[in-house]
């Protein structure tokens, strides 16, 4: 155990953010650099090393949280990094982007603020990079087997790294011009600077993983031909089909999916554009969708100089405290204030968009909404509550409905889909096509980054067993496992 009295003597303290006025002038991460290290050892000391650590249940990766908390408390950063990497290929990603279901399941959280597990995690990995403790782990020998991984998001990267380290020759195919999937182009720079992706890619290259960008399987290469070229294939193409809003006026200029808007802002940071083709500068911006992607649109619009930003959510405002119907250790629905929300804008709950209005040139100018409520379990409009708000740029951030089928990948492989439109798989993450596996959102549906990495690691074990007859790779989850919710 770290500090036997730590949870009694030390209060919860999280990473400090830079002042709003300062961070809106740049695209750097919002946190004060180096602010965690002076406090993180004491924060790690709040961990009680429970006999039954429910934080393990909250984390699909099975992270050894009490162990690396203990090492962080003792400032044994090398040992902490080793325990962290034992279950997670990319803790710098999850430490910045995961909503931390482990903290919701923390035993201390029953009657006190939970341990700052996420902050401890990111402190350990950042320290490991600074001290050179993160090194390539090339395999001792090659198996002679080849694997193609389709998609370079967290699931694809995790599967590729695990299989490379197992001795297989792995090539990752990415349809975008850079590796990273939504980590690269869906996550704004202020949430995770892309240096964290770049150095992991360099580590993977040094281990032997090959990368092929601007190649879309199904369009540029026939999926059936790809299958014949490799001994096994892992589909980690994500659930990239955005949920649309079929209301009058949807065809107007200025209404875009979030994944049309956000990547362009990231491309400016990559140096591809001086200014983004779609910008919020000087415009009244409306973001439809109250989740993390919506918050990313809010923060991006602020930095582009929007005249106003309004975020709409069809569901009621969550409470500030854990509801009785969402008991510990489940992941509760709480009112969440992200760094983007701290920067301004208005959040409107329990409303639904009825239609858009445009000008004579076909550009969106306003949005009509109406208040909604649940009546007998059914979402119902409240008469007399319709109103109009200015909207010169609208982003649709309402989630995703499944993997892309328009590019021919599903049809060319001959893949079966489940009842939700995801690629069906068995207990080994194998599809109905021999030698073809699926990991991440393509098989699970829209989910969290921590689940994506867990899926990639588990699918890698299935592939390794298929190729060699046995595997020592870990499989933290089954395809049927779900988050700890009610």
C-alpha positions in Angstrom: 0.0 0.0 0.0 1.2 3.5 -0.8 0.3 5.8 2.1 -2.0 4.0 4.7 -3.4 7.3 5.7 -3.2 9.1 2.4 -7.0 9.0 1.7 -7.5 10.6 5.1 -4.8 13.3 5.0 -4.7 14.3 1.4 -7.6 15.8 -0.6 -8.2 15.3 -4.3 -6.2 17.7 -6.5 -6.3 17.6 -10.3 -4.2 19.1 -13.0 -4.2 22.8 -13.3 -5.4 24.4 -16.6 -4.0 27.5 -18.1 -6.1 30.7 -18.0 -8.9 30.8 -20.5 -7.6 34.1 -22.1 -4.2 32.6 -22.6 -5.2 29.2 -24.0 -7.7 30.6 -26.5 -4.8 32.3 -28.3 -3.1 29.0 -29.2 -3.8 25.3 -29.8 -1.6 23.8 -27.2 -2.9 21.5 -24.5 -5.0 23.3 -21.9 -3.0 22.1 -18.9 -0.2 23.9 -17.2 3.0 22.0 -18.3 4.6 20.2 -15.4 1.9 21.1 -12.9 1.2 17.5 -11.9 4.6 16.3 -10.8 4.8 18.3 -7.6 1.5 16.9 -6.4 1.1 13.6 -8.1 3.0 11.4 -5.6 0.7 12.5 -2.8 -2.3 12.0 -5.0 -1.2 8.5 -5.8 -0.8 7.9 -2.0 -4.6 8.3 -1.7 -5.0 4.9 -3.3 -6.1 2.4 -0.6 -4.8 -0.8 -2.4 -8.2 -2.4 -1.9 -8.5 -6.1 -1.4 -10.9 -6.1 -4.3 -9.8 -3.1 -6.5 -13.0 -2.2 -8.3 -11.0 0.2 -10.5 -10.0 -3.0 -12.4 -13.7 -3.6 -13.1 -14.2 -0.1 -14.4 -11.2 -0.4 -16.8 -11.6 -2.8 -19.7 -7.8 -3.0 -20.0 -7.5 -4.4 -16.5 -4.9 -1.7 -15.7 -2.9 -2.6 -12.6 -3.9 0.7 -11.0 -3.0 0.1 -7.3 0.4 -1.2 -8.3 1.5 1.8 -10.4 -0.1 4.1 -7.8 2.2 2.6 -5.2 5.3 3.1 -7.5 4.2 6.7 -8.3 3.8 7.4 -4.6 7.4 6.1 -4.0 8.6 8.0 -7.1 9.9 4.8 -8.7 8.9 6.0 -12.1 10.6 3.2 -14.1 8.8 0.5 -12.2 5.5 2.5 -12.5 6.0 2.7 -16.3 6.6 -1.0 -16.6 3.4 -1.8 -14.7 1.5 0.8 -16.8 2.7 -0.7 -20.1 2.0 -4.2 -19.0 -1.7 -3.7 -19.8 -1.8 -0.5 -22.0 0.1 0.2 -25.2 -0.7 3.9 -25.2 -1.3 5.3 -21.7 -0.5 8.8 -22.9 -3.6 8.6 -25.1 -5.9 7.2 -22.4 -4.4 9.5 -19.8 -5.5 12.5 -21.8 -8.7 11.3 -23.6 -10.4 8.6 -21.5 -13.3 9.6 -19.4 -11.8 7.5 -16.6 -14.5 4.8 -15.8 -11.8 3.5 -13.4 -12.3 6.6 -11.2 -16.1 6.1 -11.1 -15.4 2.5 -9.8 -12.8 3.6 -7.3 -13.7 2.3 -3.8 -12.7 5.6 -2.3 -15.4 7.2 -4.4 -18.2 5.6 -2.4 -18.0 8.5 0.1 -15.0 10.7 -0.9 -13.6 12.1 -4.2 -12.0 9.3 -6.1 -8.3 8.9 -6.6 -7.0 10.9 -9.6 -6.1 7.8 -11.5 -6.1 9.4 -14.9 -3.7 12.2 -13.8 -1.4 9.6 -12.2 -1.4 7.6 -15.4 -0.5 10.5 -17.6 2.2 11.7 -15.2 3.9 8.2 -15.2 4.0 8.0 -19.0 5.1 11.6 -19.6 7.9 11.0 -17.1 8.8 7.8 -18.9 9.2 9.6 -22.2 11.3 12.3 -20.6 13.6 9.8 -19.0 13.9 7.5 -22.0 12.2 4.6 -20.4 9.9 4.1 -23.5 11.9 2.1 -26.0 11.2 0.0 -29.0 10.5 -3.7 -28.3 11.4 -5.5 -31.4 10.7 -9.2 -31.5 13.5 -11.7 -31.0 12.6 -13.6 -34.1 10.1 -13.4 -37.0 7.3 -15.9 -37.5 7.2 -15.6 -41.3 3.5 -14.7 -41.1 2.0 -11.5 -42.5 -0.9 -9.4 -41.2 -2.7 -6.4 -42.6 -4.4 -4.0 -40.2 -7.1 -1.8 -41.8 -7.3 1.5 -39.8 -4.8 3.3 -37.6 -6.9 4.4 -34.8 -6.3 3.2 -31.2 -7.7 -0.3 -31.9 -5.6 -0.8 -35.1 -2.4 0.6 -33.6 -2.8 -1.6 -30.5 -3.4 -4.7 -32.6 -0.5 -3.9 -34.9 1.9 -3.3 -32.0 1.0 -6.5 -30.2 1.3 -8.6 -33.4 4.6 -7.0 -34.4 6.0 -7.8 -31.0 4.8 -11.4 -31.4 7.0 -11.7 -34.4 4.6 -11.2 -37.3 5.2 -8.8 -40.2 2.5 -6.2 -39.9 1.4 -3.5 -42.3 -1.2 -0.8 -41.3 -3.4 0.7 -44.0 -4.8 4.1 -43.4 -7.1 6.0 -45.9 -6.1 9.4 -44.5 -2.8 11.1 -45.3 -1.4 10.6 -41.8 -1.5 7.8 -39.3 -3.7 8.1 -36.2 -7.3 7.8 -37.3 -9.6 9.9 -35.1 -6.7 10.4 -32.7 -5.1 12.4 -35.5 -8.0 14.3 -37.1 -10.9 13.9 -34.7 -9.2 15.0 -31.5 -8.3 18.7 -31.3 -4.7 19.7 -30.6 -5.8 21.4 -27.3 -6.9 18.0 -26.0 -3.9 16.0 -27.2 -1.0 17.4 -29.0 0.0 15.2 -31.9 3.6 14.8 -30.8 2.2 12.0 -28.6 1.0 10.1 -31.6 4.1 10.8 -33.7 6.6 9.4 -31.2 4.5 6.2 -30.7 4.5 5.8 -34.5 8.2 6.1 -34.6 8.5 3.5 -31.8 6.3 1.1 -33.8 8.3 1.7 -36.9 11.5 0.9 -35.0 9.8 -2.3 -33.8 9.1 -3.3 -37.4 5.5 -2.2 -38.1 5.0 -0.8 -41.6 2.5 2.0 -42.4 0.7 2.7 -45.7 -1.2 6.0 -45.8 -3.7 7.3 -48.4 -4.8 3.7 -49.2 -8.5 2.9 -48.7 -9.3 -0.8 -48.7 -12.4 -1.3 -50.8 -11.6 1.6 -53.1 -7.8 1.7 -53.8 -7.3 -2.0 -53.1 -9.9 -4.7 -53.4 -10.5 -6.3 -50.0 -10.5 -9.8 -51.4 -7.1 -9.3 -53.1 -5.8 -7.9 -49.8 -7.0 -11.1 -48.0 -5.1 -13.3 -50.5 -1.9 -11.2 -50.1 -1.7 -11.6 -46.3 -2.0 -14.5 -43.9 -4.5 -12.6 -41.7 -6.4 -9.3 -41.8 -7.6 -7.2 -38.9 -10.4 -4.7 -39.7 -10.1 -1.7 -37.3 -11.8 0.8 -39.6 -13.9 2.3 -36.8 -17.6 3.4 -36.8 -17.2 6.4 -39.1 -20.7 6.9 -40.4 -22.0 10.0 -38.7 -25.6 10.2 -37.5 -27.5 12.7 -39.6 -30.3 15.1 -38.8 -33.0 14.8 -41.5 -35.0 18.0 -41.0 -36.0 20.7 -43.4 -33.1 22.9 -44.4 -30.4 20.3 -43.8 -29.1 20.9 -47.3 -28.1 24.5 -46.6 -24.5 25.5 -46.8 -22.8 25.8 -43.4 -24.2 22.6 -41.9 -21.5 20.0 -41.5 -20.8 16.8 -39.6 -18.4 17.3 -36.8 -16.0 15.0 -38.6 -16.0 17.3 -41.6 -15.3 20.3 -39.4 -12.7 19.1 -36.8 -10.2 17.5 -39.2 -9.7 20.7 -41.1 -8.8 22.6 -37.9 -6.2 19.8 -37.2 -4.9 20.1 -40.7 -4.1 23.8 -40.0 -2.0 22.7 -37.1 -0.2 20.1 -39.3 0.6 22.9 -41.7 -1.7 21.8 -44.6 -3.7 25.0 -44.5 -3.1 28.6 -43.5 -6.8 28.9 -42.6 -9.4 26.1 -42.5 -11.9 25.8 -45.4 -14.6 25.6 -42.8 -14.2 28.2 -40.0 -16.2 29.6 -37.2 -14.5 33.0 -37.3 -17.1 35.7 -36.8 -20.0 33.4 -37.0 -22.8 32.3 -34.7 -22.1 28.6 -34.2 -24.5 25.9 -33.1 -23.2 22.5 -32.0 -25.9 19.8 -32.0 -24.9 17.0 -29.7 -23.8 17.2 -26.0 -21.1 14.6 -25.9 -17.3 14.8 -26.1 -17.3 15.4 -29.9 -19.6 18.3 -29.4 -17.4 19.7 -26.7 -14.4 19.4 -29.2 -16.4 21.5 -31.7 -17.1 24.1 -29.0 -13.5 24.5 -28.1 -12.4 24.6 -31.7 -15.0 27.3 -32.5 -13.8 29.4 -29.6 -10.2 29.3 -30.9 -11.4 30.2 -34.4 -13.0 33.4 -33.1 -16.7 32.5 -33.2 -19.2 35.3 -32.5 -21.2 33.0 -30.2 -21.3 29.2 -29.5 -24.4 27.3 -28.5 -24.5 23.6 -27.8 -27.8 21.7 -28.0 -28.6 18.4 -26.3 -31.9 16.5 -26.7 -31.6 14.8 -23.3 -32.2 16.5 -19.9 -29.4 18.1 -18.0 -27.6 15.5 -15.9 -27.3 16.0 -12.2 -24.2 17.2 -10.3 -24.3 14.1 -8.0 -24.5 10.4 -8.7 -28.2 9.5 -9.0 -29.7 6.7 -6.8 -30.4 4.7 -10.0 -26.7 4.8 -10.9 -25.0 3.2 -7.9 -21.3 2.8 -7.4 -19.3 1.3 -9.1 -21.3 1.9 -12.3 -20.3 4.8 -14.6 -22.7 7.7 -13.7 -24.3 10.2 -16.0 -23.1 13.5 -14.4 -23.1 17.1 -15.6 -19.7 17.4 -17.1 -17.8 20.7 -17.6 -14.9 20.2 -20.0 -12.1 22.7 -20.7 -14.1 23.8 -23.8 -17.1 24.6 -21.7 -15.0 26.6 -19.3 -14.1 28.8 -22.2 -17.6 30.1 -22.8 -20.7 29.5 -24.8 -24.2 28.4 -23.9 -25.5 24.9 -23.3 -29.2 24.1 -23.9 -30.7 20.9 -22.7 -34.0 19.1 -23.6 -34.4 20.7 -27.0 -34.8 19.3 -30.5 -34.1 20.9 -33.8 -37.2 21.3 -36.0 -35.7 23.0 -39.1 -33.1 25.4 -40.5 -33.5 28.7 -42.3 -31.2 30.1 -44.9 -30.5 33.3 -46.9 -31.1 33.8 -50.6 -27.7 32.3 -51.4 -28.5 29.0 -49.7 -26.4 29.7 -46.5 -27.8 28.7 -43.1 -28.7 31.7 -41.0 -30.9 30.3 -38.2 -32.1 27.2 -36.4 -35.6 26.5 -35.0 -35.8 24.4 -31.9 -38.5 23.2 -29.5 -38.3 22.0 -25.9 -38.9 18.3 -25.4 -39.7 16.1 -22.4 -40.2 12.4 -21.6 -43.9 11.5 -21.2 -44.5 7.8 -20.3 -41.0 7.0 -21.5 -41.4 8.7 -24.8 -39.7 11.9 -26.0 -42.4 14.4 -26.7 -42.4 18.0 -27.9 -43.8 20.7 -25.6 -46.3 22.9 -27.5 -45.6 26.7 -27.5 -41.9 26.3 -26.7 -40.5 26.7 -30.3 -37.9 29.4 -30.8 -35.3 30.6 -33.3 -31.6 31.1 -32.7 -28.9 32.5 -35.0 -26.8 29.9 -36.7 -24.3 30.6 -39.5 -22.3 27.4 -38.8 -23.8 24.2 -37.6 -21.9 21.1 -36.6 -23.7 17.8 -36.1 -22.0 15.8 -33.3 -24.7 13.2 -32.6 -22.5 10.1 -32.7 -21.9 7.4 -35.3 -24.1 4.7 -36.7 -21.6 2.1 -37.9 -18.7 1.2 -40.1 -18.4 2.6 -43.6 -20.1 0.3 -46.1 -20.0 2.7 -49.1 -16.4 2.0 -49.8 -17.0 -1.6 -50.6 -14.9 -3.1 -47.8 -17.8 -5.0 -46.2 -19.2 -6.3 -49.5 -15.8 -7.3 -51.0 -14.8 -9.3 -48.0 -18.3 -10.8 -47.8 -18.7 -9.9 -44.1 -21.7 -10.6 -42.0 -23.1 -7.8 -39.9 -24.9 -8.0 -36.5 -28.3 -6.6 -35.7 -26.7 -3.1 -35.0 -24.9 -2.9 -38.3 -21.5 -3.7 -36.9 -19.2 -6.4 -38.3 -20.1 -9.7 -36.6 -17.4 -11.7 -34.8 -17.0 -14.7 -32.6 -15.3 -15.1 -29.3 -11.9 -14.9 -30.9 -12.8 -11.6 -32.7 -12.9 -13.6 -36.0 -15.4 -12.7 -38.7 -17.3 -15.2 -40.9 -14.4 -14.9 -43.4 -11.5 -17.2 -42.6 -8.5 -15.3 -41.4 -10.3 -11.9 -41.1 -10.7 -10.4 -37.7 -12.4 -7.2 -36.4 -11.5 -4.9 -33.5 -12.7 -1.6 -32.1 -15.7 0.4 -33.1 -16.1 -1.5 -36.4 -17.2 -4.6 -34.3 -18.3 -3.0 -31.1 -20.0 0.1 -32.3 -19.1 3.6 -31.1 -17.2 3.4 -27.8 -14.4 4.8 -25.8 -10.7 4.9 -26.5 -9.9 2.5 -23.6 -12.3 -0.1 -25.1 -10.7 0.4 -28.5 -7.2 -0.4 -27.1 -8.6 -3.4 -25.2 -10.2 -4.7 -28.4 -7.0 -4.3 -30.4 -5.1 -6.2 -27.8 -7.7 -9.0 -27.5 -8.1 -9.3 -31.3 -4.3 -9.6 -31.6 -4.4 -12.7 -29.4 -7.1 -14.2 -31.7 -4.9 -13.5 -34.8 -1.8 -14.9 -33.1 -3.6 -18.1 -32.2 -4.9 -18.4 -35.8 -1.5 -18.0 -37.2 0.5 -20.2 -34.8 -1.9 -22.4 -33.0 -1.2 -20.8 -29.6 -0.6 -17.4 -28.1 0.9 -15.8 -25.0 -0.6 -12.4 -25.9 -3.1 -11.0 -23.3 -6.8 -10.7 -24.1 -8.3 -8.3 -21.5 -11.9 -8.5 -22.9 -14.3 -10.6 -24.8 -16.3 -9.3 -27.7 -19.5 -9.5 -25.6 -18.1 -7.5 -22.6 -19.8 -4.2 -22.0 -19.0 -1.2 -19.8 -20.0 -1.3 -16.1 -23.3 0.6 -16.4 -27.0 0.2 -15.4 
